[in-house]
Every structure is written in C-alpha cells, then in structure tokens.
Amino acid sequence: MSNTAETPTIIQPDVSANRATNLRKRLFTWFAEQRLHCIVFIAYVTVTVTVSCFHEPWFDEAQAWLIARDCSWKELLTVRTHYEGHPPL
C-alpha cells in the first residue's frame, strides 16, 4: 500500500455549448424587447442606401468636389478659397 495521495480527476463540463445557448437566448430576448427600434433602423438604412444610389450632386456639392480634386494643397488654401465664399484660413 502506498502513502501517496492520488488527486481526484475533475471532469469539466462542456461550457462552449452552454455559452452559445445562453448567448442565443439573450439575443432573442434583446430583439424581442427592441423589435420596434430594429425595424425603424432597418427601414432607415434601406431608405438611406436607396436614396444615395440615385443621388445626383447639386452645384454646391460638385463645386467643392471639383476644387478639391483639381487643386494642389497650396493653391487650395491660398487661391481658390474665395470660390467657396470665405477667406483663407
């Protein structure tokens, strides 16, 4: 007979499946509570994406874009600022 004490083997439960189930339950609960907010958000994103696909730039948007595209940094800050209606910085 030996005097060495054997350490008992501890069996760890599989917590990954348990954690996934808890997360799924929490998500479904959150969606059930926030259903109206989710529907409004999805409608907002849908309308915004649809409108931005068909958006045509107006003069004020196109003017700023063309100035920024066609000028160097130095020219943009010293010469072209009067096209936008304000003095240089």
KEVEXDO-760953 format. One line per 8 residues: their letters; for each residue x, y, z of N, C-alpha, C, O. Coordinates in pm, whole numbers. Example, Ala and Ser with C-alpha at 12.3 -4.5 7.8 and 13.67 -1.06 7.14 Angstrom:
BEGIN
AS = 1319:-569:780:1230:-450:780:1320:-330:780:1424:-332:846 | 1285:-225:708:1367:-106:714:1290:3:787:1341:114:804
END
This chain:
BEGIN
MSNTAETP = 84:-117:0:0:0:0:89:123:0:183:132:78 | 59:219:-87:142:338:-96:77:452:-19:-45:459:-4 | 162:542:28:114:655:107:87:780:23:44:882:76 | 112:773:-106:89:890:-189:-59:907:-215:-131:813:-247 | -102:1030:-198:-245:1059:-220:-267:1087:-368:-195:1165:-430 | -365:1024:-420:-400:1046:-560:-497:1164:-569:-593:1174:-493 | -468:1251:-662:-558:1365:-679:-678:1320:-761:-664:1251:-862 | -795:1360:-718:-914:1318:-793:-919:1390:-928:-879:1506:-940
TIIQPDVS = -969:1322:-1025:-984:1379:-1158:-1114:1458:-1163:-1222:1407:-1131 | -1101:1585:-1204:-1219:1671:-1214:-1259:1676:-1360:-1179:1710:-1448 | -1382:1644:-1385:-1435:1647:-1521:-1499:1782:-1544:-1594:1819:-1474 | -1447:1855:-1640:-1500:1986:-1672:-1618:1972:-1769:-1607:1902:-1869 | -1729:2038:-1739:-1841:2032:-1833:-1809:2113:-1958:-1727:2205:-1955 | -1874:2078:-2066:-1855:2149:-2191:-1933:2281:-2184:-2055:2283:-2200 | -1861:2390:-2159:-1928:2519:-2141:-1947:2593:-2272:-2022:2690:-2277 | -1881:2551:-2380:-1894:2623:-2505:-2037:2611:-2561:-2091:2709:-2611
ANRATNLR = -2096:2495:-2553:-2234:2478:-2599:-2330:2554:-2508:-2427:2614:-2555 | -2302:2551:-2379:-2384:2623:-2282:-2375:2773:-2306:-2476:2844:-2299 | -2256:2822:-2333:-2234:2964:-2356:-2305:3010:-2483:-2365:3117:-2486 | -2299:2928:-2588:-2367:2962:-2714:-2518:2966:-2695:-2585:3053:-2750 | -2572:2873:-2618:-2716:2870:-2592:-2759:2993:-2513:-2861:3054:-2544 | -2679:3030:-2412:-2712:3149:-2333:-2705:3275:-2418:-2789:3364:-2405 | -2605:3284:-2505:-2593:3400:-2592:-2712:3408:-2687:-2767:3516:-2708 | -2752:3294:-2743:-2866:3291:-2833:-2993:3336:-2761:-3072:3413:-2816
KRLFTWFA = -3012:3290:-2639:-3131:3329:-2562:-3129:3479:-2533:-3231:3546:-2543 | -3011:3530:-2496:-3001:3673:-2466:-3026:3758:-2590:-3090:3862:-2580 | -2977:3714:-2707:-3001:3788:-2830:-3148:3788:-2869:-3202:3892:-2907 | -3212:3673:-2860:-3355:3666:-2892:-3436:3753:-2796:-3532:3818:-2838 | -3399:3753:-2670:-3469:3837:-2572:-3449:3984:-2605:-3544:4063:-2599 | -3326:4022:-2639:-3298:4161:-2672:-3376:4204:-2796:-3434:4312:-2798 | -3377:4119:-2901:-3452:4152:-3022:-3602:4162:-2994:-3670:4246:-3052 | -3653:4077:-2907:-3795:4084:-2874:-3828:4215:-2803:-3933:4274:-2827
EQRLHCIV = -3738:4261:-2716:-3761:4386:-2644:-3742:4508:-2733:-3810:4608:-2715 | -3651:4500:-2829:-3615:4614:-2912:-3667:4599:-3056:-3609:4656:-3149 | -3773:4526:-3074:-3825:4496:-3208:-3856:4623:-3287:-3817:4634:-3403 | -3924:4717:-3226:-3962:4841:-3296:-3838:4920:-3336:-3830:4971:-3448 | -3741:4929:-3246:-3618:5002:-3278:-3543:4936:-3394:-3489:5004:-3481 | -3539:4804:-3396:-3471:4732:-3504:-3541:4755:-3638:-3475:4773:-3740 | -3673:4753:-3637:-3749:4774:-3761:-3727:4915:-3813:-3708:4934:-3933 | -3730:5014:-3725:-3707:5153:-3766:-3564:5170:-3819:-3544:5238:-3920
FIAYVTVT = -3466:5110:-3755:-3327:5119:-3800:-3310:5055:-3937:-3243:5112:-4024 | -3368:4939:-3959:-3357:4871:-4088:-3426:4954:-4197:-3375:4964:-4309 | -3541:5014:-4165:-3609:5099:-4263:-3524:5222:-4295:-3516:5263:-4411 | -3462:5282:-4195:-3376:5398:-4216:-3258:5363:-4306:-3227:5437:-4399 | -3191:5252:-4278:-3076:5211:-4359:-3120:5183:-4502:-3050:5220:-4596 | -3234:5119:-4520:-3285:5089:-4654:-3313:5216:-4733:-3274:5226:-4849 | -3379:5312:-4672:-3410:5438:-4740:-3282:5515:-4772:-3269:5570:-4881 | -3189:5519:-4677:-3064:5592:-4699:-2983:5532:-4813:-2932:5605:-4897
VTVSCFHE = -2971:5401:-4818:-2896:5335:-4925:-2965:5357:-5059:-2899:5382:-5159 | -3097:5346:-5061:-3171:5366:-5186:-3155:5507:-5239:-3130:5527:-5358 | -3169:5606:-5152:-3156:5745:-5195:-3014:5776:-5238:-2994:5847:-5337 | -2914:5725:-5167:-2776:5754:-5204:-2736:5689:-5336:-2646:5738:-5403 | -2802:5581:-5375:-2774:5520:-5505:-2820:5609:-5620:-2761:5605:-5728 | -2924:5688:-5600:-2980:5772:-5706:-2949:5920:-5687:-3006:6005:-5756 | -2861:5952:-5593:-2830:6092:-5563:-2744:6154:-5672:-2645:6094:-5715 | -2782:6274:-5715:-2701:6350:-5810:-2650:6474:-5739:-2728:6544:-5674
PWFDEAQA = -2520:6503:-5750:-2465:6620:-5679:-2521:6751:-5734:-2531:6769:-5855 | -2556:6841:-5644:-2600:6973:-5683:-2477:7060:-5704:-2365:7015:-5682 | -2498:7183:-5746:-2386:7271:-5778:-2291:7289:-5660:-2169:7279:-5676 | -2345:7316:-5541:-2258:7343:-5426:-2173:7221:-5389:-2058:7237:-5348 | -2228:7101:-5402:-2151:6980:-5374:-2047:6955:-5483:-1932:6921:-5454 | -2086:6972:-5607:-1995:6948:-5719:-1883:7051:-5720:-1769:7016:-5752 | -1911:7175:-5688:-1810:7280:-5687:-1700:7247:-5586:-1582:7254:-5620 | -1735:7212:-5465:-1635:7179:-5363:-1555:7056:-5404:-1433:7052:-5384
WLIARDCS = -1621:6957:-5461:-1551:6836:-5505:-1451:6866:-5617:-1338:6817:-5614 | -1491:6947:-5714:-1401:6979:-5825:-1283:7065:-5779:-1171:7045:-5827 | -1306:7158:-5689:-1196:7240:-5637:-1096:7151:-5563:-975:7163:-5584 | -1144:7063:-5478:-1055:6974:-5403:-982:6878:-5495:-866:6844:-5470 | -1046:6833:-5600:-984:6738:-5692:-878:6801:-5779:-775:6739:-5807 | -901:6925:-5824:-815:6984:-5926:-704:7074:-5873:-619:7116:-5951 | -702:7105:-5745:-604:7200:-5692:-500:7130:-5606:-525:7024:-5548 | -382:7191:-5598:-282:7143:-5502:-319:7198:-5365:-408:7283:-5353
WKELLTVR = -254:7149:-5260:-283:7196:-5125:-256:7345:-5112:-336:7419:-5055 | -141:7389:-5166:-105:7530:-5156:-208:7617:-5229:-254:7718:-5175 | -242:7579:-5349:-340:7655:-5427:-478:7652:-5361:-551:7751:-5362 | -513:7539:-5304:-643:7525:-5237:-655:7619:-5118:-762:7676:-5096 | -547:7636:-5041:-554:7719:-4921:-526:7867:-4948:-562:7952:-4866 | -465:7899:-5060:-429:8039:-5083:-508:8106:-5194:-539:8225:-5184 | -542:8035:-5299:-600:8099:-5417:-749:8069:-5432:-828:8161:-5456 | -790:7945:-5418:-924:7902:-5456:-1031:7916:-5348:-1147:7883:-5372
THYEGHPP = -995:7964:-5231:-1094:7967:-5122:-1207:8065:-5147:-1317:8047:-5094 | -1184:8169:-5227:-1291:8266:-5250:-1407:8207:-5330:-1516:8264:-5331 | -1384:8094:-5397:-1495:8028:-5467:-1597:7968:-5371:-1713:7945:-5408 | -1553:7943:-5250:-1644:7886:-5151:-1706:7992:-5060:-1785:7958:-4972 | -1671:8118:-5078:-1736:8225:-5004:-1676:8259:-4871:-1744:8318:-4787 | -1549:8225:-4847:-1485:8263:-4722:-1336:8287:-4748:-1280:8234:-4844 | -1273:8368:-4662:-1131:8399:-4680:-1044:8279:-4645:-1091:8183:-4583 | -916:8284:-4685:-825:8174:-4650:-813:8159:-4498:-841:8253:-4424
L = -771:8044:-4454:-758:8018:-4310:-651:8106:-4249:-625:8098:-4129
END
